[in-house]
Amino acid sequence: MNWEQLLSLKRQGDTSKRLRVEQDDTRLGFEVDYDRIIFSSAFRSLQDKTQVIPLSKTDFVHTRLTHSLEVSVVGRSLGRLVGKKIIEKYPYLKEIHGYHMNDFGAIVAAASLAHDIGNPPFGHSGEKAIGEYFSIGNGQKYRNQLTDKQWQDLIDFEGNANGFSVLTASRPGIEGGLRISYATLGAFMKYPKESLPKKPTNNIADKKYGFFQSDKLFFEEVAKDMGMIANKSGDDIGFERHPLAYLVEAADDICYTIIDFEDGINLGLVSEDFALEYLINLVKDNIGVSKYKSLTTKEDRISYLRALAIGTLINDAVNVFVENEEAILAGNFPYALTDKSKYKAQMNDIIKLSVDKIYQSREVIEKEIVGYQIIQTLLDKFITAFNNKYEGTASNYDKLILKMLPEKHHLDKTNLYERLLHICHYVSLLTDGNALELYETIQGQKKR
């Protein structure tokens, strides 16, 4: 892979190449990506979607929106620091093509901003609830009418693939969705493969999948246009990662490791003594002892250590990327950057404590159980009504259910797979609160 091709400003529907030297630096294309994402309704809905605690009313707990904003800030720093090194190594990128180190930061920031845009309500249990509706729930009846890959898309419903669809799917009058640049889409695509074969190798890019069958043709176009390296054969589609996807992943890894941990501390799920010990182990080489001793509140001490930890991990991830840049371009780096971090042991200790004390806390488990019931009920009601309407057998109840669908989701889908995926997509875009309210309405439980 080569950087000039990877830093593509092309957008869906373009018929000619967009050159960096011709860009208006006051309105750079990669920055337009960021703006389009942040003004989208799908991004806005993240303000009421779970990061750690579903349906939390606590003001200091992160939502998907605050998490995404923080990941984009970390991503921008990673991108700029790497961009500086890349421009120094390949000066022609600036001298001939006009690229700047901030371009790398803008691409990674935009992709990082969107990294959770396809996640359903109620956290990762929302993905599992959708998948299990088909694998062990009422959706099993559709199995024999779908191809193996279409079925796998549904039983392993994946927020990353859904996010690609959010960013790129067309609807009447809006071709290409948000029309994000290919470079930003490439950085967004952490798992550039289809749902089957499942985890064919230990390559980090094969851990999950990154697009639905309905988006396959455009995904292939984006990957091939940027010269991403194909790594599957026959009818299977898969590629080595766009190099900047490693930085998006690192930004997310850094934030959820440190900031979810901070949420657990603020909620009282992790004791301050434990927290301070774990964070100090991570930043002991950089801590200012006199500064730390001057802080009198738990919140200030945790915030100071959190900032130090994030800065430490950013610099480490940049070093790992730069040291392995040639292997990454050759498609020979099958790891996450944090897998090769010199702080991997300390990060794993924090993650293990977070799993024990936060992700498996009673409050989280209780609310995820509620989320399962909500999502599977909504899927069942809307899929049944949507299919009955297509088949001309809709009851009056089905027609009432479909009146709850927003206007933009009233699309004709003649293919069963696309109808099922369309309703999954609709449910995935609901906020935790919207999903709960809709469920209570349908169940006749809504208080007037």
Sequence and secondary structure as in RCSB ss.txt:
>XXXX:A:sequence
MNWEQLLSLKRQGDTSKRLRVEQDDTRLGFEVDYDRIIFSSAFRSLQDKTQVIPLSKTDFVHTRLTHSLEVSVVG
RSLGRLVGKKIIEKYPYLKEIHGYHMNDFGAIVAAASLAHDIGNPPFGHSGEKAIGEYFSIGNGQKYRNQLTDKQ
WQDLIDFEGNANGFSVLTASRPGIEGGLRISYATLGAFMKYPKESLPKKPTNNIADKKYGFFQSDKLFFEEVAKD
MGMIANKSGDDIGFERHPLAYLVEAADDICYTIIDFEDGINLGLVSEDFALEYLINLVKDNIGVSKYKSLTTKED
RISYLRALAIGTLINDAVNVFVENEEAILAGNFPYALTDKSKYKAQMNDIIKLSVDKIYQSREVIEKEIVGYQII
QTLLDKFITAFNNKYEGTASNYDKLILKMLPEKHHLDKTNLYERLLHICHYVSLLTDGNALELYETIQGQKKR
>XXXX:A:secstr
  HHHHT    TT  S   GGGS TTS HHHHHHHHHHTSHHHHGGGGSBSSSTT   TTS BHHHHHHHHHHHH
HHHHHHHHHHHHHH THHHHTT   HHHHHHHHHHHHHTTTTT  SSTHHHHHHHHHHHHTSGGGGGGGGS HHH
HHHHHT  HHHHHHHHHH  BTTBTTTT   HHHHHHH SS B SSSSS SS GGGSS    GGGHHHHHHHHHH
TT  B   TT  BB   HHHHHHHHHHHHHHHHHHHHHHHHTTSS HHHHHHHHHHHHTTT  HHHHHT  SHHH
HHHHHHHHHHHHHHHHHHHHHHHTHHHHHTT   S GGGG TTHHHHHHHHHHHIIIIITSHHHHHHHHHHHHHH
HHHHHHHHHHHHHHHHT   HHHHHHHTTS GGG     SHHHHHHHHHHHHHTS HHHHHHHHHHHTT    
